Amino acid sequence: MAQYNLGQNRLVATQPLATLLLSIPDLPRFDPATPAEWTLLDSANAILRSGEGLLATLPHAERVVASAPVGRLLFIETALPPVAPAKRNALLRYAIEDKLTIDPATVHAVVLGRSGTTQHVVAAIDRTWLVGVLQWLRQADLSPSSLISSAAGIPVEAGEWAVVFDAQRAFAKRSDGFVYNLDIGAGREPPFGLTLALKEARAHQHAPSALVLQSMPSRAPFAPPDSALALHWQAALGVPVRLGPARADNLPTLLAAGKSANLLTGEFAPREATGKWMGLLRPALFALVLMVTVQVVFTLIDNWRLNSERLALEQEMTRLFKSAFPAAQAIIDPPLQMQRNLQQLKRERGLPADGDAPMLIARLASLMQSLPGAPVSVTTLMVRDGVATLDAMLATAEQRAHLQRAVDRVPGAAIVHAAGDAADPKPAPLAVRVTLRAGA
């Protein structure tokens, strides 16, 4: 059951998944006083009601499908390179340039489909007129999801052409969607444009098997096609001509064209789908932004804390350096300067520095003298580049184990080479190499 409510002086009928079909009038300009024909469909695409009126009085629907008059469209056949759709649309304006008598920048072009292995059907519409239509719709809070040609709802059998009349003009539609705009003269002779189109189709071996004459409802009086006109055209054109039913839009065909032949592409593409996706993603995006913000805040807090600790340590080192060396003028790197000054003081007082060979040799000798049992036999002792290397022969595995424990307690000391089985309790010579690095 429909529900009605009054808002902003507009009667709104809400239907589940309702569709509003809106016929754009063939006018050069639009304003709020411009009426339009409309049809309201339910969720099963059955007609609920129809009429004509101002946009502000139209019923509300979840989807709006607008149809543009055929006379406002120019259909073109052209060859396009086999590239991705996005790149093809970018090249489309240049592909149809030689088929237009106006600046291609003034039209909006859309590829509707193929008319052959290499030919594509392109619909071109005046950009200024299209902008005016969309502004007219937006003023009434109508956002069409698709804009199609008014010929999109006319079904055409394969190989045939449908010729549709109204009071002022006519058009011929092929089964591939291409449309010829025709001018109807005062007499009953076939339109000159139709004669040229048939001649070109025969030259390309694509002549129709038959022409089907139809008429559109119109308020203006006009003579619909009859059997006599069909016979006259058949004789004049050399192609079978028959009468078809009075034109009535095939709703499934019309609604399907809203997806396959939508003229609202590129800069005119509706933003509704994007808005729905953004609405669904908004909670997740909010949570993501919140997580990133919290992470950034905690990172800044950690950086501030670490920076504060670093500054406190630097201040403490500077204070100790000044108290130890009050004569220092510039303090740039307190730990390095303190180490250098300490080494200088040792040299001035005749004390060995950490990197001096006597100091390194004395420390290695102390390690060897601390081993229990028989004296250690030293075979090689060398100091180079601040590293002392000692090769010795141990008498027992117990000495090896004791040496390992002693080396582990001395910074910069290491056993880099050992021969023999340390787990063997029997006395046996064990060759070892011990290194001691200065400054560790």
Secondary structure, DSSP 8 states (H G I E B T S, - for coil): --EEEEETTEEEEE-TT-EEEEE--S-S---TT-EEEEEEE-TTS-EEEEEEEEGGGS---SEEEEEE-GGGEEEEEEE--S--HHHHHHHHHHHTGGG-SS-GGGEEEEEEEESSSSEEEEEEEEHHHHHHHHHHHHHTT---SEEEETTTT----TTEEEEEE-SSEEEEEETTS-EEEEE--SSSS--HHHHHHHHHHHHTT---SEEEEEE---SS------HHHHHHHHHHHTS-EEE-------HHHHHHHHHHS-S--GGG--SHHHHHHHHHHHHHHHHHHHHHHHHHHHHHHHHHHHHHHHHHHHHHHHHHHHHH-TT----S-HHHHHHHHHHHHHHHTT---TTSHHHHHHHHHHHHHTS-SS--EEEEEEEETTEEEEEEEESSHHHHHHHHHHHHHSTTEEEEEEES-TT--S---EEEEEEEETT-
